[in-house]
Amino acid sequence: MKTTRVCDSLHTDRYISVVQRHDLQGLYTEASQADKQGVLQGLGPLEHVFTLFLEHEQHLDPLPTDELFALFDQCSDPEKSAYELRDVLHRLAPGNGQIGHRQVALLTDHLRQRVTTFLQHNHYLFQHLLPHDHVFGSGGDFCKTIHASTAAAILAASFIKICKTGTTNVTSYHGSAQAMLEFGYATHALSVAQLNSELEQFGFAFLPLSTLGFPYSQALKEARGMFWEEAREQLVSRCAIGAADWQATMQNTAIPMDIFKIVSPNAQVLHPQHHTTGVCHTHMLPYILALYLHLNSQGMIVYSYDGIDEFATASSNLDPRNRNNLLIWVRANDIIITECSPEDLGFPRAPLSAIAEEEDLSATNDELRQIITGRMRGAKRDFLVANAALLLVAAEYAPVAHDDPIEQLRMAARLIEAKIDSGQAGENFYRLLETHNHQ
């Protein structure tokens, strides 16, 4: 384990730690607390949340596996009301005394098997899908920012292959499935050959989770919306969103966790080479890191301290010395943990209002078109570029040979910006739309 402090261009220390995968794995075993203590101390900003997580695991009274699966399967029951499913979500919430990391892994395997059975029944041969990367945020930003992961994937597709999955909205105004439809990327009958053709030609393909057999009914959406409102109320009852104490409130307030914000984004049913995800609350991180280890995944996990499940170039704290992002780079043998700011990547810090989500989907997509085609600059472009750069680093598309992810992110951001300004990013995407819609 190696912990260092890096001095950046602002002449302030930035935390960076390297933890071996097998050491982190030890936190999820029956090893003694004394044996775990050394690993905890090397987690830096994650030490507190992992300490709370281990205390919970130590006193866990787990649900029996058959009851666990039965509750999860109720979420696909068309006879269940939103209120009944909200109660189910509470019973499946990690950290509730009965759901720990092993139960999360069991549910993930259960979901993966359900999807595999669904795909086999429908003769979808996803084992023939080209090697690709994947990105999926947890959703539920408490600051309601623009939907960044899909646009970031579109920008990164000029360099790497990404098969993006997504849903319609649950807690945001609209989801990636709605955004792609508004762009003109209509959902056709599922075809692995078509997906491969788009990945090969344009580096990008999109699939709604509903086409893969994921639990996704109107009642479940409503239940998850109510569940998220409960979490939001616990936060805003203590502090107004974006106020001076907002980041501290996010850090110190426990919220009920939606199992579908952990399992569905990270089940990785299409077996990507690298998987990037974001979380909207730090208490989700031990469970998601456990899934990365469980599924032997590589990629990035990102969290903004303002409760945003992406790398945020905007913040409630406008002090450039404030490290408003936590970045976890899960690699083949080790895990790099660092805190970073937009200034570390060469971006000016914006207020949260500058990257706020538009309620009007057509207005949102018009802005995304302008950014992708190089006609719009500013905070929203910086936000998308930073998250596209994250995907390049996760894919090990290394512009520089350096273990510090921030050095790589700086260079990757410049590559993305050059691709936008040259017109190639927009041309690539609109050629994709034209090809897709004529099939």
C-alpha positions, 0 to 999 in steps of 0.5 A: 500500500502506498500513500502520497501527497501530490503538489499540483499547479495550485501548490496544494497537496492532493491526496493519492493512495494505491491499494492492492486489490487483494488488500482491499478484498481482505476488508470483505472477509472474516479477518480480524479488525486489527488486520483490517486497520492497516488497509483502512488507514490507506483509504484516505477519504474512504476510511470513515465510510468503510469504518461505518460499513464494517460496523454494519457488516459485523452486526448484520442479521442477513435475510435468508437467500430464498427470501432475498430473491423472492423480494427482488422478484416481487419488483417485477410483479405487475400486480404490486403497487408502487407503495408495496414496492416502496416497502420492498425497496426498504427491505432490500436497502443495503445498510438496513441491518439485513442487507450487506455486501454478500446479499448485494453480490447474490442479487447481482448474480441473480439478476445476471442469471435472469438476464442471461435466461431472457437473452437465451430465450430470445436467441440474443447472442451477446457472447458475440458482441465486440469487445467494448467498454461501458458507463452507467451512473447510479442516477439520483443526483441530489443537485439534478445536473444534466445527464452526462454519461451518455454525452460523455460516451458519445464524445469518447466514442471517437477513441474507444468502443462503448456500448452504453446502456440506460433507462428512462427517468426515475429520479431525474427529469429524463433518462438516457433512453429518452435522450437517445430517442430525442436525438433520433436514435430509435430503438429497433429490434435487438440485433447483435450484428447491428450493435457490432456494426455501429461499434466497429464504424462509430465506436458507440451503440446504445441499449435500453435496459428494458430490452435486456429483461431488467425489472422496469415497470411503471410501479417500480419507477414510482416506488423508486421515485418515492424512495429517492424523495425520502433520501432527499428529504433527510438531506434538505431537512438539514441543509439547503441544496448547494448551501455552504454546508451542503458537502458536509451534510452529504458526507455526514447524513446517512440515507436509505440506499436504493438497491437498483442504483447499485445492482442494475448499473453494475451488473455488467451483463454484456461483459465490458472490458472496462466499466465506469460508474458514478455514485450519488452518495459515499455510503454506496461505495463499499458495496459497489467496490465489492461488486467490482471485486466480485465480478473481477471488473476494471474501470472507474468509480467517481463521486462528487461531494455535492451528491453528483454521480459524475466528475463535477466541474461545478461545485457548491464550494467555489474555493479552488482549493476544495477537492470536490471529486473522489476518483477510484481507479480500479485496475488489474492489480491495484486501486488508486484513490484520489481527490481532485478538482476541476482546476486539476484538469485545467477547467474553471470551477462553475456554480452548480446552477451552471450544469443544472438539468433542463426540464425540457428534454428538447432544450437539453438535447439542443445544448448537447448537440451544440457541445458535440459539434463545437458550437457551445463552450462553457461550464456544460461543455467542461462537464461533459469533456471531463467525464469523457476524459474519465472514460478514456483513462478507464479504458487505458487509452493512455495519453501519458504513461503515468500512474497519477490518474489526474495527469492522464485525465488532463491529457485525455481532456485535451484530446476530447476538446481537440476532437470536438473543435475539429468537428470530428466528434459531431460528424461521427455521431451524426453519421451514426444516427443516419446509419442507425435510422436507415437500418 
